[in-house]
């Protein structure tokens, strides 16, 4: 029995034994590590058994991709083992077929046989023409499912390759059509050999004079001598000796790549290549001038697409598959945009856009294709959020509140400050909404300390005055407790307390009847929770402040009329929806202290009306901000020590939790140990990071607020959170790793008491662009202005992930493209006003597309 036969016997037995890795003593890995090279050598010796000997390099390359010696079978899941074993058996079957019938996986014309399913290695798709035959196209078009067919319908996409593509969310033919290139390599610049310049990307069309396998260092490689009417040049493909068989003498070839100089000669190093063939499939003898090269090529002589890849996927392979999909399926794509919209916005047709984004004729048409597809994403998004807002407001009648102006006036008169003009404007917008029978859906933006809580308290009082319950949900217990305490402090000045427990307070003498405010958080005892649940259900609690505990199954409201979500981006869409569904279409107010640029607000909150408190109360001090070189770290520590000596506290922020071998960034845990023992051994330090259990995070913040710690070493989890009035210093290490908006949030955590606040930013490196960004922190103290700069410098970044916000993902659209964003918004509003249900016949395809895209998100029905 040959080594190959033994391999088949063992693999078959492994499959029969349920992939349990018990077939070979010591495990399958040990056997394969020992035998892989012998199996490969046995394959080489089978050359005499195979009639078409040029098949051997292909089979060898595919064998190498199986990676028998290094696969680590024992560590893989059962499903991964099944796929890998199936791939080996598939390869063994191909070998056996070639030996028995002398067949090759290619037809005589060089076309891939459409019925074959072959998983190619890195050399795949290199010598066969990429244009599908008429028979292949008919086969593709007639497959069941059409655009919804699985990608394994494409020649060469095996189950294993499909699993790799699934990592990118590519599972169907349509997914593959919408799997867009990241960029293009411009190989459209055609030159003669005499015109070639070193270091530039260029294309030549030449004849192959000679091909040989050469050794460079320890690498067996392919070397070809190419010639045209102006000269000759060498082309070398390192570590790819199998390519030599694909380059017959006198064949015409297109070569694209970068020319290097080696020992005084110009050389193409591992260029892209394609053979030119005539219509009969044989090597072409036509001159370059007589051939429309860019119409025939996909790897050379054009703008060549570069796709995202993962291990086991290769550029030539990916381009071939997508070319086959474009040729065979793009005709089935129906353009869902209304003709009037396309004409008004000067957008190209969708099938043409999908063709040109993959294989553009030139850079201009590539940009037009990208603009059409980006518009589609933004347009569908805007229609979706507008529909979502309408459904929220019109699915059920809302609670129209009566506004008791005397209650509002009395509350404001007892405040120790006067509302700013921005607060007054926002308050009036909320009051106007609360009076309507349509439920309010409003986003309230305001920087830390701008006075959002006062406005929210008034809204809750208006709900209570209308015999409705109000709920305020915060992301952490510490923040919920802070809101409970602050609201209580406002009310204590204008009402008498009848009931006072740690988590329940009752007030009388302000509203027509006594009203009660309660705190519901996870750390309460079971008996306390049961008591609160009962009183909430009976309507005995008017205002409920809490965390995620508010949306637990055991919580039933008697009459929830207003739901407020604070720091809303910390909650998923399903959590926000769960609170809304606790009542009968209640008014919704979501608040954030994170400044959001207008373009992002239009995109992510198109379903909400937006209010902005864009000024701070008079007398609110500016946090003095300075960035320092790493050499000045000791001076920063000395400054912190001086501030603590004045009975103040400090934050030290680190980007990571634990040390990373790939990043030199200081980690919070390591830095906490170092600072505790080496820098501040006489001070009390606390540690806070996102991987701590929730109870430990809450405890760390409580202890810091209680001044049990002088310094809190933390990751970015303090970006939004508790007031620490005695905290005056915010030191951010590795400051270049944070966005401007995030750095602004950090410094908003200090200087909230009477003493001056300071923010010290220390980057690990300080290249020119880093110095520029950090300098903006020194001179700009308006969060909205910084957010706009952040968007301009970094793009959308991590403001809010689309998954968190429950919105469709963008593949080509960029939020920095303000013109296109506003165009899509304007067109969506106009269409929505004229046909909100998309019931007109000309909008039927658009409605179908809208439902398909939004059905994949967390909140859409």
C-alpha positions in Angstrom: 0.0 0.0 0.0 1.4 3.4 -1.0 1.6 6.3 1.4 -1.3 8.0 -0.5 -3.4 4.8 -0.1 -2.5 4.7 3.6 -3.6 8.3 4.0 -7.0 7.5 2.4 -7.5 4.5 4.7 -6.8 6.5 7.8 -8.9 9.5 6.7 -11.8 7.2 5.8 -11.6 5.5 9.2 -11.4 8.8 11.0 -14.6 9.9 9.3 -16.3 6.6 10.2 -15.2 6.9 13.8 -17.0 10.3 14.1 -13.9 12.6 13.9 -12.9 11.6 17.5 -9.1 11.7 16.8 -8.8 8.1 18.0 -7.9 6.5 14.6 -4.1 6.7 15.1 -2.2 6.0 18.3 -1.0 9.4 19.6 -3.5 11.3 17.4 -3.9 12.2 13.8 -1.6 15.2 14.1 1.4 13.1 15.1 0.9 10.8 12.1 0.4 13.6 9.6 3.5 15.5 10.9 5.6 12.4 10.3 4.1 11.4 7.0 3.3 14.6 5.1 6.6 14.9 3.3 6.6 11.2 2.4 3.0 11.5 1.0 4.1 14.5 -1.0 7.1 12.5 -2.5 4.8 9.6 -3.3 2.6 12.1 -5.3 5.6 13.2 -7.3 6.4 9.6 -8.1 2.8 9.1 -9.5 3.7 11.3 -12.5 4.2 8.1 -14.6 0.7 6.9 -13.7 -1.0 10.1 -14.9 -1.4 10.6 -18.6 -1.7 14.4 -18.3 1.5 15.0 -16.3 1.1 18.8 -16.2 -1.7 18.1 -13.7 0.8 17.1 -11.0 1.9 20.7 -10.1 -1.7 21.6 -9.6 -2.4 18.6 -7.4 0.9 19.3 -5.5 -0.1 22.9 -4.9 -3.6 21.9 -3.7 -2.0 19.2 -1.4 0.3 21.9 0.1 -2.7 24.0 0.9 -4.2 21.2 2.9 -1.3 21.9 5.3 -1.3 18.3 6.7 1.8 18.8 8.8 0.6 21.9 10.6 -3.2 21.8 10.8 -3.4 21.0 14.5 -6.5 18.8 14.1 -6.8 18.1 17.8 -7.5 21.7 18.7 -10.3 22.3 16.1 -14.0 22.0 16.6 -16.0 19.0 15.3 -17.4 21.1 12.4 -13.9 22.3 11.4 -12.6 18.7 11.5 -15.5 17.5 9.2 -14.8 20.3 6.7 -11.0 19.5 6.6 -11.5 15.8 6.3 -13.9 16.3 3.5 -11.3 18.5 1.7 -8.7 15.8 2.0 -11.1 13.2 0.6 -12.1 15.5 -2.2 -8.4 15.9 -3.1 -7.8 12.1 -3.0 -10.8 11.6 -5.2 -9.4 14.0 -7.8 -6.0 12.2 -7.7 -7.6 8.8 -8.1 -9.7 10.1 -11.0 -6.7 11.6 -12.8 -4.8 8.3 -12.4 -7.7 6.1 -13.6 -9.0 8.2 -16.5 -6.1 10.5 -17.3 -8.4 13.5 -16.8 -7.6 17.0 -15.7 -9.8 19.3 -13.8 -9.5 21.6 -16.8 -11.2 21.3 -20.2 -9.2 21.2 -23.4 -9.9 24.9 -23.9 -8.4 25.8 -20.6 -11.8 26.5 -19.1 -12.6 25.3 -15.6 -15.1 22.5 -15.7 -18.2 24.0 -14.2 -19.3 20.9 -12.5 -16.0 20.6 -10.6 -15.6 22.1 -7.1 -11.9 22.7 -6.6 -10.4 24.6 -3.7 -7.3 26.4 -5.2 -4.2 27.4 -3.5 -2.3 30.7 -4.0 -1.5 29.8 -7.5 -5.1 29.3 -8.5 -6.7 31.0 -11.4 -3.4 31.9 -13.0 -3.3 30.3 -16.4 -7.0 29.8 -17.3 -9.1 32.4 -19.0 -11.5 34.0 -16.6 -14.4 34.5 -19.0 -17.1 32.0 -18.5 -18.3 30.0 -21.4 -21.9 30.4 -22.7 -22.7 27.0 -21.3 -21.3 28.0 -17.9 -23.4 31.2 -17.9 -26.5 29.3 -18.7 -25.8 26.9 -16.0 -25.2 29.7 -13.5 -28.4 31.6 -14.5 -30.5 28.5 -14.2 -29.4 27.5 -10.8 -32.2 27.3 -8.2 -32.3 30.4 -6.0 -30.7 32.9 -8.4 -29.1 35.7 -6.3 -30.0 33.8 -3.2 -28.0 30.7 -4.2 -25.2 29.7 -1.9 -21.7 30.8 -3.0 -20.8 27.1 -3.5 -22.7 27.4 -6.8 -19.6 29.1 -8.2 -16.9 26.9 -9.7 -14.0 26.5 -7.2 -15.8 27.7 -4.1 -15.7 24.6 -1.9 -17.3 24.2 1.5 -14.0 25.1 3.1 -13.6 28.2 1.0 -17.3 29.1 1.7 -16.5 28.9 5.4 -13.7 31.4 5.0 -15.8 33.8 3.0 -18.5 33.5 5.7 -16.2 35.4 8.0 -16.9 38.4 5.9 -20.6 37.8 6.0 -20.5 36.4 2.4 -22.9 33.4 2.1 -25.0 34.0 -1.1 -24.4 35.1 -4.6 -25.8 38.5 -3.8 -23.4 38.8 -0.8 -20.5 38.2 -3.2 -21.8 40.9 -5.6 -21.9 43.3 -2.7 -18.4 42.2 -1.4 -16.6 45.3 -2.7 -12.9 45.9 -3.2 -11.0 47.9 -0.6 -9.0 49.7 -3.4 -7.6 49.2 -6.8 -4.1 48.8 -8.2 -3.7 50.8 -11.4 -2.2 48.5 -14.0 -3.8 50.5 -16.8 -0.6 52.3 -17.8 0.7 50.3 -20.7 4.3 50.6 -21.7 6.7 49.0 -24.1 9.7 47.3 -22.4 12.0 50.1 -23.4 9.7 52.6 -21.7 9.6 50.8 -18.3 10.6 52.9 -15.2 11.9 51.5 -12.0 9.5 51.6 -9.0 6.3 52.3 -10.9 3.3 50.1 -11.5 3.2 49.4 -15.2 1.9 46.9 -17.7 3.5 45.3 -20.8 2.3 42.9 -23.5 5.1 40.6 -24.6 6.0 37.2 -26.0 7.5 34.5 -23.8 11.0 33.6 -25.2 12.1 31.2 -22.5 10.9 29.8 -19.2 12.9 27.9 -16.6 12.8 26.9 -12.9 15.6 28.8 -11.2 16.8 28.8 -7.6 17.3 32.1 -5.8 18.8 31.6 -2.3 16.8 28.5 -1.1 13.7 29.4 -3.1 12.8 27.4 -6.2 11.2 30.0 -8.5 10.0 30.6 -12.0 12.0 32.8 -14.3 10.8 33.9 -17.8 12.4 36.0 -20.5 9.9 38.3 -22.1 10.3 40.3 -25.3 8.5 42.9 -27.4 9.6 44.9 -30.4 11.6 47.3 -28.2 13.5 45.0 -25.9 13.6 42.1 -23.5 13.1 41.8 -19.7 13.2 39.1 -17.0 10.2 38.3 -14.9 10.7 36.3 -11.7 8.0 34.6 -9.5 9.7 33.7 -6.2 8.9 30.4 -4.5 6.4 29.5 -7.3 8.2 26.9 -9.5 4.8 25.4 -10.6 4.1 28.5 -12.7 6.8 27.5 -15.2 4.4 25.0 -16.8 1.9 27.7 -17.6 4.4 29.8 -19.7 4.9 28.0 -23.0 7.4 29.5 -25.5 6.0 32.1 -28.0 2.8 32.6 -26.0 1.6 36.2 -25.6 1.4 37.4 -22.0 0.2 40.5 -20.2 2.4 41.3 -17.2 1.6 44.0 -14.6 3.6 45.0 -11.6 6.5 47.0 -10.3 9.9 46.9 -12.0 13.0 46.7 -9.8 16.6 46.9 -10.7 18.8 43.9 -10.0 22.5 43.9 -10.9 22.0 46.6 -13.4 19.0 45.0 -15.1 15.3 45.8 -14.9 13.3 42.9 -13.5 9.6 42.3 -12.9 9.4 40.8 -9.4 6.4 38.4 -8.9 4.1 40.4 -11.2 0.5 39.7 -12.0 0.1 38.0 -15.3 -2.4 36.6 -17.8 -2.0 34.8 -21.1 -3.7 36.3 -24.1 -5.8 33.8 -26.0 -7.8 34.0 -29.2 -11.5 33.1 -29.4 -10.7 29.4 -29.9 -8.8 29.3 -26.7 -5.3 28.8 -28.1 -2.4 31.1 -27.4 -2.9 34.3 -29.3 -0.6 35.5 -32.1 -2.3 38.8 -32.4 -0.4 42.0 -31.7 -1.2 44.0 -28.6 -2.7 46.9 -30.7 -5.3 44.5 -32.1 -6.6 43.3 -28.7 -8.9 45.1 -26.3 -6.8 43.8 -23.4 -8.7 45.4 -20.5 -11.9 43.7 -21.7 -10.3 40.3 -21.4 -8.2 40.6 -18.3 -9.0 40.8 -14.6 -5.5 40.6 -13.0 -3.6 42.9 -15.3 -3.7 45.9 -17.8 -6.6 47.6 -15.9 -7.7 48.9 -12.5 -7.3 45.7 -10.6 -9.6 45.2 -7.6 -8.0 44.4 -4.2 -10.4 42.6 -1.9 -10.3 41.9 1.9 -8.8 38.5 2.5 -8.3 36.0 5.3 -6.1 32.9 5.6 -6.7 30.5 2.8 -8.2 33.1 0.3 -6.0 34.5 -2.4 -6.3 37.6 -4.6 -6.4 35.9 -8.0 -8.8 33.3 -6.7 -11.2 36.0 -5.3 -11.1 38.1 -8.5 -11.9 35.1 -10.6 -14.9 34.1 -8.5 -16.3 37.6 -8.4 -15.8 38.0 -12.2 -17.8 34.8 -12.7 -20.6 36.2 -10.4 -20.6 39.6 -12.2 -20.7 37.9 -15.6 -23.4 35.4 -14.6 -25.6 37.1 -12.2 -25.5 40.9 -12.4 -28.2 40.7 -15.1 -30.6 39.4 -12.4 -30.2 42.5 -10.2 -33.2 44.7 -10.2 -32.7 48.5 -9.7 -34.9 49.5 -6.8 -34.3 53.3 -6.9 -37.2 55.2 -8.5 -36.2 56.6 -11.9 -37.0 60.1 -10.7 -34.6 59.8 -7.8 -31.8 58.4 -10.1 -32.3 61.2 -12.6 -32.5 64.0 -10.0 -29.4 62.8 -8.2 -27.6 61.9 -11.4 -26.9 58.3 -10.3 -26.0 55.4 -12.6 -28.1 52.2 -12.8 -27.5 49.6 -10.1 -26.4 46.6 -12.4 -23.9 48.9 -14.1 -22.7 50.2 -10.7 -22.1 46.7 -9.4 -20.2 45.7 -12.5 -18.0 48.8 -12.5 -17.2 48.8 -8.8 -15.6 45.4 -9.3 -14.0 45.9 -12.7 -14.1 49.6 -13.6 -13.3 50.8 -17.1 -11.5 53.8 -15.5 -11.2 55.7 -12.2 -14.1 58.1 -13.0 -16.6 55.3 -13.5 -15.3 53.6 -10.4 -16.1 56.7 -8.4 -19.6 57.0 -10.0 -20.3 53.4 -9.1 -19.1 53.9 -5.5 -21.3 57.0 -5.2 -24.4 55.2 -6.4 -23.8 52.3 -4.0 -23.0 54.7 -1.1 -26.2 56.7 -1.8 -28.2 53.4 -1.7 -26.9 52.7 1.8 -27.6 56.1 3.1 -31.0 56.4 1.4 -32.2 53.0 2.7 -30.9 53.9 6.2 -32.8 57.2 6.2 -36.0 55.6 4.9 -35.7 53.0 7.7 -35.2 55.4 10.5 -38.1 57.6 9.3 -40.3 54.6 9.1 -39.2 53.5 12.6 -40.1 56.9 14.0 -43.5 56.8 12.3 -44.2 53.3 13.6 -43.3 54.4 17.2 -45.5 57.5 17.0 -48.5 56.2 15.1 -48.8 52.6 16.0 -50.7 53.6 19.1 -51.9 57.0 20.4 -49.5 58.6 22.9 -50.1 60.3 26.2 -50.9 63.9 25.6 -49.8 65.6 28.9 -51.4 68.7 30.3 -48.7 71.3 31.2 -49.0 72.8 34.6 -47.0 76.0 34.2 -47.3 76.9 37.9 -45.5 73.6 38.8 -42.7 74.4 36.4 -42.4 78.0 37.6 -42.2 76.9 41.2 -39.6 74.3 40.6 -37.4 76.8 38.7 -37.8 79.4 41.4 -36.3 77.1 44.0 -33.2 76.3 42.0 -30.0 77.9 43.2 -29.2 79.0 39.5 -31.0 80.2 36.5 -31.4 78.0 33.4 -29.2 79.0 30.5 -30.9 80.1 27.2 -30.0 76.7 25.7 -31.7 74.9 28.6 -34.8 77.0 28.3 -35.0 76.3 24.6 -34.6 72.6 25.0 -37.1 72.5 27.9 -39.7 74.3 25.6 -39.1 71.7 22.8 -39.7 68.9 25.2 -42.9 70.6 26.6 -44.2 71.0 23.1 -43.7 67.3 22.4 -45.3 66.2 25.7 -48.5 68.1 24.9 -49.0 66.1 21.6 -50.8 62.8 21.3 -47.9 61.5 19.2 -45.3 60.0 21.5 -42.1 62.1 21.8 -39.0 60.6 20.3 -36.2 63.1 21.1 -32.4 63.0 21.6 -31.0 65.5 24.1 -27.3 66.3 23.6 -25.4 68.2 26.2 -21.8 68.3 27.5 -21.0 67.0 30.9 -22.2 69.7 33.4 -24.5 71.4 30.9 -27.6 70.8 32.9 -29.4 67.8 31.3 -30.5 66.3 34.6 -32.5 69.4 35.6 -34.4 69.4 32.3 -35.0 65.6 32.7 -36.3 66.1 36.3 -38.8 68.7 35.1 -40.0 66.3 32.4 -40.5 63.6 35.0 -42.4 65.9 37.2 -44.7 66.8 34.3 -45.4 63.1 33.9 -46.1 62.7 37.6 -48.5 65.7 37.5 -50.4 63.9 34.8 -50.8 60.7 37.0 -48.3 58.9 34.8 -45.1 57.1 35.9 -41.7 58.2 34.7 -38.6 56.0 34.4 -34.9 57.1 34.1 -32.5 54.3 33.1 -28.8 54.7 33.5 -26.0 52.3 32.4 -24.4 51.8 35.9 -25.6 51.6 39.5 -23.3 54.4 40.4 -24.7 56.7 37.8 -28.3 55.7 38.7 -27.6 56.4 42.4 -26.2 59.8 41.4 -29.4 60.7 39.4 -31.5 59.5 42.3 -29.6 61.6 44.8 -29.5 64.7 42.5 -33.2 64.6 41.7 -33.9 64.1 45.4 -31.8 67.2 46.3 -33.8 69.3 43.8 -37.2 68.1 45.3 -36.1 68.4 48.9 -35.9 72.2 48.5 -39.6 72.6 47.5 -41.5 69.6 49.1 -41.7 67.8 52.5 -40.4 64.3 52.8 -42.9 61.8 54.2 -41.0 58.6 53.6 -37.3 58.2 53.5 -35.4 54.9 53.0 -32.1 54.3 51.2 -33.9 53.6 48.0 -37.4 55.2 48.4 -38.3 58.9 49.0 -41.8 60.4 49.2 -42.6 64.1 48.9 -45.8 66.1 49.5 -46.9 69.7 49.2 -45.6 70.2 45.7 -47.9 68.3 43.4 -51.6 67.9 44.1 -50.9 64.5 45.7 -47.8 63.1 47.4 -45.5 61.5 44.9 -42.7 58.9 45.4 -39.3 58.4 43.8 -37.5 55.1 44.0 -34.1 53.5 43.1 -34.2 50.1 41.5 -30.8 48.5 40.9 -29.4 45.0 40.8 -27.6 45.2 44.2 -30.9 45.5 46.2 -31.9 42.5 48.2 -34.5 40.2 46.8 -37.1 41.3 49.4 -36.4 45.0 48.5 -36.8 44.2 44.8 -40.1 42.3 45.4 -41.4 45.3 47.4 -40.5 47.7 44.7 -41.9 45.6 41.9 -45.2 45.4 43.8 -45.4 49.1 44.4 -44.5 50.0 40.8 -47.2 47.7 39.5 -49.7 49.2 41.9 -48.8 52.7 40.7 -47.5 53.7 44.2 -44.1 54.8 42.7 -44.2 57.8 40.4 -40.6 58.2 39.4 -38.3 55.1 39.1 -34.6 55.6 38.6 -32.6 52.5 37.8 -30.3 50.4 35.6 -31.0 47.4 33.4 -33.1 46.2 36.4 -35.9 48.4 35.0 -36.4 46.1 32.0 -36.3 42.8 33.8 -39.4 40.6 33.4 -40.5 41.1 37.0 -41.0 44.9 36.5 -44.5 45.9 35.5 -45.5 49.5 35.3 -49.0 50.7 36.2 -49.0 53.6 33.7 -45.6 54.4 32.2 -45.9 57.7 30.4 -42.3 58.9 30.0 -39.1 56.8 29.6 -35.7 58.6 29.8 -32.5 56.8 28.8 -29.2 58.4 30.0 -26.0 57.8 28.2 -28.1 55.9 25.6 -25.1 54.6 23.5 -24.2 52.4 26.4 -27.4 50.4 25.8 -28.2 48.1 22.9 -31.3 48.8 20.8 -33.1 45.9 22.3 -32.6 47.3 25.8 -34.0 50.7 24.8 -36.9 49.1 23.1 -37.6 46.9 26.1 -38.0 50.0 28.3 -40.3 51.6 25.8 -42.5 48.5 25.6 -43.0 48.6 29.4 -45.6 51.3 28.8 -48.4 52.1 26.4 -46.4 54.0 23.7 -44.7 56.3 26.3 -42.8 59.5 25.4 -39.1 58.7 24.9 -36.2 61.0 25.8 -32.7 59.8 25.3 -29.7 61.7 26.6 -26.0 61.7 25.9 -23.1 63.7 27.1 -21.1 62.6 24.1 -21.0 65.4 21.5 -22.2 64.1 18.2 -21.4 65.9 14.9 -24.4 67.0 12.9 -23.7 64.5 10.1 -23.6 61.6 12.5 -26.7 62.7 14.3 -28.6 62.9 11.0 -27.5 59.3 10.2 -27.7 57.5 13.5 -30.6 59.4 15.0 -32.7 60.2 11.9 -35.7 58.7 13.8 -35.3 61.2 16.6 -35.8 64.9 16.9 -32.6 66.5 18.2 -32.2 69.0 21.0 -28.8 70.4 22.0 -27.7 72.2 25.1 -24.6 73.9 23.6 -23.6 76.1 26.4 -22.3 75.6 30.0 -23.7 77.4 33.0 -22.1 80.7 33.9 -19.0 80.3 36.0 -18.2 76.8 34.9 -14.4 76.7 34.7 -12.4 75.6 31.7 -10.2 72.5 32.3 -6.6 73.5 31.7 -5.2 71.0 29.2 -1.6 70.3 28.3 0.1 67.6 26.3 3.6 66.5 27.4 6.3 64.3 25.9 6.9 61.0 27.6 10.1 62.4 29.1 8.0 64.6 31.3 6.1 61.8 33.0 7.9 62.3 36.3 6.9 65.9 36.4 3.3 64.9 35.8 3.5 62.5 38.8 4.9 65.3 40.9 2.0 67.5 39.9 -0.5 64.8 40.9 1.2 64.4 44.2 0.8 68.2 44.9 -2.9 68.2 44.0 -3.5 65.2 46.3 -1.6 67.2 49.0 -4.3 69.8 48.6 -6.9 67.1 49.5 -7.9 66.5 45.9 -8.0 63.3 43.8 -6.8 62.1 40.4 -7.5 59.8 37.5 -4.8 58.0 35.5 -6.1 56.4 32.3 -4.4 53.6 30.4 -5.6 52.3 27.0 -5.4 48.5 27.7 -6.3 46.2 30.5 -3.4 43.8 30.4 0.1 43.9 28.8 0.0 43.0 25.1 2.9 41.5 23.2 1.8 43.3 20.1 1.3 46.7 21.6 3.8 48.6 23.8 0.9 50.5 25.5 0.9 50.5 29.2 -1.9 48.3 30.6 -4.1 49.3 33.5 -3.3 46.3 35.6 0.4 46.5 35.1 0.5 50.3 35.6 -1.6 50.0 38.7 0.9 47.6 40.3 3.9 49.8 39.2 2.3 53.0 40.4 1.2 51.5 43.7 4.7 50.1 44.6 7.2 52.4 42.8 5.6 55.8 42.3 2.9 56.4 44.9 3.6 53.8 47.6 2.3 56.2 50.3 -1.0 56.9 48.6 -4.2 54.9 48.2 -4.8 53.6 44.6 -7.8 51.9 43.1 -8.2 49.9 39.8 -11.1 50.0 37.4 -11.4 48.3 34.0 -14.1 46.9 31.8 -13.4 43.2 32.4 -14.0 43.4 36.1 -17.4 42.0 37.3 -20.1 44.7 37.5 -20.2 44.5 41.3 -16.4 45.1 41.5 -16.6 48.1 39.1 -19.5 49.6 41.1 -17.5 49.1 44.3 -14.4 50.7 42.9 -16.3 53.8 41.9 -18.1 54.0 45.2 -14.9 53.8 47.1 -13.3 56.5 44.9 -16.3 58.8 45.4 -16.1 58.1 49.1 -12.5 59.3 48.9 -11.1 55.9 50.0 -8.7 56.2 47.0 -6.5 59.1 46.2 -5.9 57.9 42.6 -8.0 55.7 40.3 -6.1 53.9 37.6 -8.6 53.0 34.9 -9.3 52.2 31.3 -11.8 54.2 29.3 -14.8 53.0 31.4 -14.7 56.3 33.3 -15.4 58.1 30.0 -19.0 58.5 31.2 -20.0 58.1 34.8 -19.9 59.5 38.2 -19.3 63.0 39.6 -16.1 63.1 41.8 -16.1 66.7 43.0 -12.6 66.5 44.5 -11.0 65.0 41.3 -8.9 67.7 39.8 -6.4 65.9 37.6 -6.9 63.6 34.6 -3.7 62.0 33.3 -4.1 60.1 30.1 -1.3 57.8 29.1 -1.0 56.7 25.4 -3.2 59.7 24.6 -2.8 59.3 20.8 -4.8 56.0 21.0 -8.0 57.9 21.9 -10.2 60.1 19.7 -10.6 63.8 20.5 -14.2 63.3 21.6 -13.1 60.6 24.0 -10.3 62.7 25.4 -12.9 65.5 25.9 -15.1 63.1 27.8 -12.1 62.1 30.1 -11.4 65.7 31.0 -15.0 66.3 31.7 -14.7 64.0 34.7 -12.5 66.5 36.6 -12.9 70.1 37.8 -16.6 69.5 38.7 -16.2 71.0 42.2 -14.8 74.4 43.3 -11.2 73.7 42.5 -9.5 74.1 39.1 -9.3 71.0 37.0 -6.3 69.9 34.9 -6.0 67.4 32.0 -2.5 66.1 31.1 -2.1 64.1 27.9 1.0 62.0 27.4 1.4 60.2 24.0 3.8 57.3 23.5 4.9 58.8 20.2 4.5 62.3 19.0 4.7 62.4 15.2 3.5 65.6 13.5 -0.1 64.5 13.1 -0.3 63.4 16.8 1.1 66.7 18.0 -1.5 68.5 15.8 -4.4 66.5 17.3 -3.3 66.9 20.9 -2.8 70.6 20.3 -6.4 70.9 19.4 -7.3 69.6 22.9 -5.3 72.4 24.3 -7.1 75.2 22.4 -10.6 73.8 21.8 -12.8 73.2 24.8 -16.2 73.0 23.0 -17.1 69.3 22.7 -19.1 69.7 19.5 -16.3 71.6 17.8 -13.9 68.8 18.8 -16.3 66.1 17.6 -16.4 67.8 14.1 -12.6 67.9 14.1 -12.5 64.3 15.2 -14.8 63.3 12.3 -12.7 65.3 9.9 -9.4 63.8 11.0 -10.3 60.2 11.7 -13.5 59.5 9.9 -16.6 58.1 11.7 -14.3 55.9 13.9 -15.9 54.5 17.0 -18.5 57.2 17.8 -21.3 54.7 17.7 -21.1 51.3 16.1 -23.9 50.5 13.7 -24.5 47.2 15.5 -24.9 49.0 18.8 -27.3 51.4 17.3 -29.3 48.8 15.5 -28.6 50.2 12.0 -27.5 48.4 8.8 -23.8 48.2 8.3 -22.1 50.5 5.7 -19.9 48.9 3.0 -19.1 51.9 0.9 -20.8 54.9 2.5 -18.7 57.4 4.5 -20.2 59.7 7.1 -17.6 62.2 6.2 -19.2 62.7 2.8 -21.6 65.4 4.0 -22.9 66.2 0.6 -24.1 62.7 -0.2 -25.4 62.2 3.3 -27.6 65.3 3.1 -28.7 64.4 -0.4 -29.8 61.0 0.7 -31.6 62.5 3.7 -33.4 65.1 1.6 -34.5 62.5 -1.0 -35.7 60.1 1.7 -37.7 62.8 3.5 -39.3 63.9 0.2 -40.2 60.3 -0.8 -41.5 59.5 2.7 -43.7 62.6 2.7 -45.2 61.6 -0.7 -45.5 57.9 -0.1 -44.8 57.0 3.5 -45.9 53.3 3.1 -44.1 53.0 -0.3 -47.3 51.7 -1.6 -47.0 53.2 -5.1 -46.1 50.7 -7.9 -42.9 52.6 -8.8 -41.7 52.1 -5.2 -42.5 48.4 -4.8 -38.9 47.3 -5.5 -37.6 49.9 -3.0 -40.0 48.7 -0.3 -38.8 45.1 -0.9 -35.2 46.2 -0.5 -35.9 48.3 2.5 -37.6 45.4 4.3 -34.8 43.1 3.4 -32.0 45.3 4.7 -33.8 46.4 7.9 -35.1 42.9 8.7 -31.5 42.0 9.5 -31.3 44.6 12.3 -32.3 44.3 15.9 -35.3 46.5 15.8 -37.5 46.2 12.7 -40.7 44.4 12.0 
